[in-house]
Each structure stands twice: as structure tokens, then as C-alpha cells.
Amino acid sequence: MRIRILLGIAVIVLAALGIGVWIIRGPGPLDFSAGSRVALADYHDAKPSGVPEKLARASLVERGEYLTKAADCMVCHTTAGGKEYAGGLGFQLPFGTLYSTNITPDKETGIGDYSDRDFLNALHRGVRRDGAGLYAAMPFTSYASMTDDDALAIKAYLFSLPPVKAVPPQNKLVFPFNQRWTLMFWSAVFNRDARFAPDTSQSPAWNRGAYLAEALAHCGECHTPRNLAFALDNRNKFAGAVAAGWRAFNITSDKATGIGAWSDDDLVAYLSLGHANGHGTASGPMGEAVDHSFSQMAPEDIRALVAFLRSVPGLTSTDLPATPAPAAPAGHKDGVTADARGKTVFEGACVSCHGWSGQSPVSPMATLTGAWAVNDPGGTNVAQIVLSGTHRLTPDGVLSMPAFGNAYTDDEVAAVTNYVTARFGGKGSKLTAADIASLRQQTAQ
Amino acid sequence: MATLTINGKLETFDAPPDMPLLWVLRDVLGMTGTKFGCGIAQCGACTVHIDGKAVRSCVLSVGAVGNREITTIEGIGATPAGARAQKAWLDLEVVQCGYCQSGQIMAAAALLAATPHPDDADIDAAMAGNICRCGTYVRIRAAIKQAANGRQS
């Protein structure tokens, strides 16, 4: 009798645990599309994985180069001014600082000793060669969708690069986050370790776009909010989140606050050039993603990404206005002029390029009108770009904005951010010097 | 070869499209009246007009100018506002070392063309981005007012 009771309790506990895990884990990244799934090998309409047609006959290393760029390995594994792929870039997290690893083929300090199996274990399962777990800052839950062939092409490309001897700084994490062995529980719950399975109800372009967005470009790592366990919450897929101190905006098909009302041409331009007229310019992490990844992709791959993005169910960002504010008045006395200190900074440092109306006399890329950054009442990205500036490659050459982080105090950066979001956006931000100090800290490396 | 309309004249030159307009003006076309100051649009020394608007030529790539008309300090005297500004500048002896003054006059001329009778707030809004390390700001303000009113203030 007692055994039966104990067994009963055990069953109940296990069931509760299972349901708990199922709830916490939430849906998979592509579960929103309810069509029937087949294994990649059984899908014959087109090839969602691999490289575009023009590289079909290229060498393994060349194919790997395309895929490495599409997976944007470089941005996280390279420091500003440092050797490419040598690691050491710091990630400021609420519980400490993580540093990216050296993925050059150096045998001592890089991944030169990794076998194919070791590399797949890292990419798909988040397990290092020595068996220790990787933190999910390495987006292995996204890369888990990648085919073995593509992962090994990436490895071949990385191994074709010159080895660099470089040891990244030690991670600085607080207890219990510094206990790597706990990561296996995290992975057991949150990493599906499942390769991409095409959806037969969707078009070949959608399937290619889904593969690019999930297995390679890992859009969700910034654009999907995270749950309490820092795993992607796909109930709110692509609804926008703050990552690395910048706001990654809503890229669901919501017409008002997502990309539902953007034309195909605007989306193609934004992804391949980092700018679409009337929608602002990509800066911060998205600017880097465009420069190093999207701008290198074949046009048909960009169009596939657009086809996929269009299908992501719309979710509304309730803090954003239903439509971005129109251009501000051309006169400095008209429009919002509340923040006198912000205006003083703006007229000294900003107006010569951005204009009083927000329509840049210099370049459409510097136009503020229509950009979500100035329409975000949180003011996050405006403050960040004031602090760190931007440097973008454009068809007309390099366009850069200087970093003002060392020129202005936290109080002045807050004032000009509040002025800019009030003048050019729907609702002004209310940032304080303490907020700016926190943003500086989040992007410090 | 590329072309630009500068001070009403069509200029043909050889330069990559990502070269800053300032370099084309000074180094390629030899128009050295426009000055290089900071190179990051923060001092105003390189100010020129694009379609009558004051812009910083050091951060504007020449390829982005398109077919818009450029006016530099060499040509600003041909515009009514520019001529008034230059006369007031001489009358009040605004200049000290002079390095920033091409940019100051270009910014003032754009202001006067758009706002013929600027008040102090208008002058601040238009001129704050033009720095003068000699500190001639007081005379600059007086000269703009004189140019607007046609008499010494």
C-alpha cells in the first residue's frame, strides 16, 4: 500500500515536472507554421540548406565562407580592431561578463584540435571539446537547426584561416552562473538539438528563408524576448527585445509596430543595405549584422528571408505608437522644444547633419523621420548611438556618426535623447543620467 | 570622371564617390577657402551650402551630392545674404585668426537667407555648431544682426 502511494506520488511529481518543462520551454521557433514537417532528405521541392545556386559548384571552403558570413560568426568572435575570429569580445550580462572564444584553427588557444564531431557537438549541442557546456550567448539552440554538411563547411572555412594565438579574458560571472556543469540541465530543457525540417505547406522560398533566419542568421537571438531562464520565448517570436544594450525592434508581421506594412523593396533594402527610406538606418548590432552578414548574401536569399518574415504572426509592441511621427517642423522654434538643455546639445552637435525637421540635408541614411529609434519612448537606441556613434558602409561610401560618449556627460546624453525622441518621435523618452550610465555599462567591452 | 555644380559652374574632376566633398574641394579642385577642422562634423570649419542649406563637407561623400548645387566661401559673395554677411564681417572686424571664419560666414549666410531677421535664439540655433577658438562669438552675433538690419547694432 505504502509503495503504491509512493509510486503514485512519484508519477505525479514526474508528470508535474514534465508539464513544467513543457510550459517553460514553450513552442519551437517554427511551430507557428502548422504544416506537416518532413526530414530535409525527404523534401524535394528545393534545397533549403546550403549555398545559393551561383556557389553550387564552389569549393568546400568557398561554400563555408558564404555560410560563415550568413551565420555571422565574425561579429561576436572578433573584438574592435582585433584579429578576425580570435575571440575576446565581452558580453555584459546581468550576472557578469562572458568573453567569446578564439575560433581560429590555432591548436593551443583556438579550435585547431576540434574533430568534425567536436565541432558539431559545439554547434548543435553547446558542448565544448573538453565536455564542458557552452553558455547560450553562443546561439547553439539556433545553430542546432543547421545541417551537418553546412556546419562542416563552416568548419572547413574557419580551418582555412590563419591560426591566431590568443586567449580570451576569463569570464567574470557570479555564483551560481559560473558553475558550468549546471548548463547541461539548461540544455536538456531548452536545446531541442533538432535539425531543420521543411514545412511542406509552405513555399520553397519560405523554407529557404526559415533555414537562413533560424539555422544561420539566428534573428531570434536578439529579436525574440527571453524567458526567466534566458531561453528564447517563442510565444513572442520576433516581438522585439533589448539585447547587448540595444533594442531589437518588433519584426513580426504586425502592420503597426512590426514590419507588416513595409514593402518588399523596403525590407530587401533594409537587409541588404541597412537602410530603407522612411524607415531609418540600421546601427549598433543590426548595422554590424548588415555589414558582415546580410549585405554578403545572394539577392535570392534576401528575398527568401523576406518571404519567411512575412509569415511570422503579428504581435503588437504596445509601447510604440501605431505609426511613426511625421517630419518635425523646419523651424527650431516650432514643434517640441521642451528640453532646453537637450536643445542646446542638439543645436551644437546634431543639427548640422540631421536638420531641425529630422530630414537630413546630408544623406537619407541620416534622416531620423520614420525610424523606430526616435519613436521609441524608451529612447534606448537614440542614447546608444549618441554614446557610441555608427560607422556604416553604403553604396555611396562610408557614412559615419562620431561617438559622443566621451564628449558629453550622462546628464547631457539623457537630455539630448529626451529632446530628440520628443521632437522626432511620437512620445519623448524620460531618461535620466543613471539610465545612461547603465547603458554605457551594458555596451562596455 | 565626375561632375559637380560649384558656385554656378560645372566642375569636372576625377575622384572616388566615397571621397568627402571637402577633399574634392580642397585637394582636387584647389578651392582652399573651405577649411578642414575636426573631420567629424563637430566644428563647422568645412561648412558649405548644398541647395542653400549649410552642411558639413567633411562627412558628406561626394557621391551623395548628386546633382544638388554647391556654394562655397569662394562664391557666397554672389548671393545677397552672403554679400551682406561678408560686408558686416569686414565692418565689424569679426575675424581674429580667421581659420573658422569661412564656415562662420557660410552658416550665417544660410541663416540670413532662410530667416532674414534672426533673433538671438535663431542665431544660437543656426550657429552653435560652428566653433571659434578665438572666441569671436560676440562679434559674430553683432555682425549677423548688422547684416540683417543693414546698420550697426
Boltz contact constraints between the chains, C-beta under 6 A:
constraints:
  - contact:
      token1: [A, 332]
      token2: [B, 125]
      max_distance: 6.0
  - contact:
      token1: [A, 347]
      token2: [B, 125]
      max_distance: 6.0
  - contact:
      token1: [A, 347]
      token2: [B, 128]
      max_distance: 6.0
  - contact:
      token1: [A, 348]
      token2: [B, 128]
      max_distance: 6.0
  - contact:
      token1: [A, 348]
      token2: [B, 129]
      max_distance: 6.0
  - contact:
      token1: [A, 352]
      token2: [B, 41]
      max_distance: 6.0
  - contact:
      token1: [A, 352]
      token2: [B, 56]
      max_distance: 6.0
  - contact:
      token1: [A, 352]
      token2: [B, 129]
      max_distance: 6.0
  - contact:
      token1: [A, 353]
      token2: [B, 41]
      max_distance: 6.0
  - contact:
      token1: [A, 361]
      token2: [B, 53]
      max_distance: 6.0
  - contact:
      token1: [A, 361]
      token2: [B, 55]
      max_distance: 6.0
  - contact:
      token1: [A, 362]
      token2: [B, 55]
      max_distance: 6.0
  - contact:
      token1: [A, 362]
      token2: [B, 60]
      max_distance: 6.0
  - contact:
      token1: [A, 363]
      token2: [B, 64]
      max_distance: 6.0
  - contact:
      token1: [A, 396]
      token2: [B, 17]
      max_distance: 6.0
  - contact:
      token1: [A, 396]
      token2: [B, 61]
      max_distance: 6.0
  - contact:
      token1: [A, 396]
      token2: [B, 63]
      max_distance: 6.0
  - contact:
      token1: [A, 396]
      token2: [B, 64]
      max_distance: 6.0
  - contact:
      token1: [A, 397]
      token2: [B, 17]
      max_distance: 6.0
  - contact:
      token1: [A, 397]
      token2: [B, 18]
      max_distance: 6.0
  - contact:
      token1: [A, 397]
      token2: [B, 61]
      max_distance: 6.0
  - contact:
      token1: [A, 397]
      token2: [B, 63]
      max_distance: 6.0
  - contact:
      token1: [A, 398]
      token2: [B, 18]
      max_distance: 6.0
  - contact:
      token1: [A, 402]
      token2: [B, 40]
      max_distance: 6.0
